[in-house]
Amino acid sequence: MKLTYPWFHTVLEWDSTTVQSLVIENPGLLYRFLCDLQAQMNGADGEVVVSEKESPIPIPKRVELLTDFIGWDGNNRRVVSKLVGILDKASAEDPFLRERNIILSGLEKYIYSLADSQDISVCLDNLSMTALLKAIGIRIDMEYDSLGDRVFSYLDFVSRCEGDKLFVLYGFRSILSPGELELFSQTVLQHGMKLLLVDGVEYPLLTCEKRVVIDMDLCVV
C-alpha cells in the first residue's frame, strides 16, 4: 500500500515489518493534509491518493482517520451497526437458531400478556433479534486501563469486519508513553495492520518505525 500527496514530494509505503510515521512541521500543510483526508472519507474529492499495486483504492472504505482520543471508546454508529449485524447473523445459525426462536416467541407472548393485562390491543411490527440487540444498547467493551489497548481493540474489530485498512492516527503519540507506544506498534504489526502515525513534531524513534519528516519549508528531511 502507498500514500501520495502532491505537497509531500515523497511516497509513503507500508510493509509487514515497519510502522510508518509522518512528521509535518509546517502547521498549514499538516492541517491541509488532515482536512483533505477527512473530506475524502466523507465522500468529497481530494488530492491524497492511497493505492495498491499502482491502482488507487477508495479512501472511504480503506482508510480510517482518528484524531480525538479524549473520552473516546470507539463505539460509533458504524461499529455498533457492524456488531449488531455480526451477532444477528450468528443467532440465525446453529447452535443458536433454536434458542433465538424460543427467546423471540417468549418475548412476543410476554408483551401481548402485558398488553392484555391492561386491556390494550397492540401490534408488534419490528420484533426481531436485530431490534432486540439495538434496544439493549449493545456495544464493544473497551473498558481498558491503557489507551493503547483501547485503540488496538477498536482497530482489531474494524479490521475483522471491514478487512485490510490503513489506520491514520494523529497526535496519538503525544498522549502515550514511549513504552506503551512501542508495545502498541509491535502488536499492530503482529496482526498485519497498516498504521500511519501523524504528528507536528518529532518524538523518539520506535524500533519498528519508518519516518518521513517534512520541514517548515516543505522539504523532505
ABEGO torsion letter per residue (X at the ends): XBBBBAAAGBBBBBBAABBBBBBBABAAAAAAAAAAAAAAAAGBBBABBBBBGGBBBBAAAABBBBABABGBAGBBAAAAAAAAAAAAAAAABOAAAAAAAAAAAAAAAAAAAAAAAAGBBBBBAABBAAAAAAAAGBBBBABBABAAAAAAAAAAAAAAAAEBBBBBBBGAAAABBAAAAAAAAAAAAAAGBBBBBBBABBBBBBAABBBBBBBAAGBBX
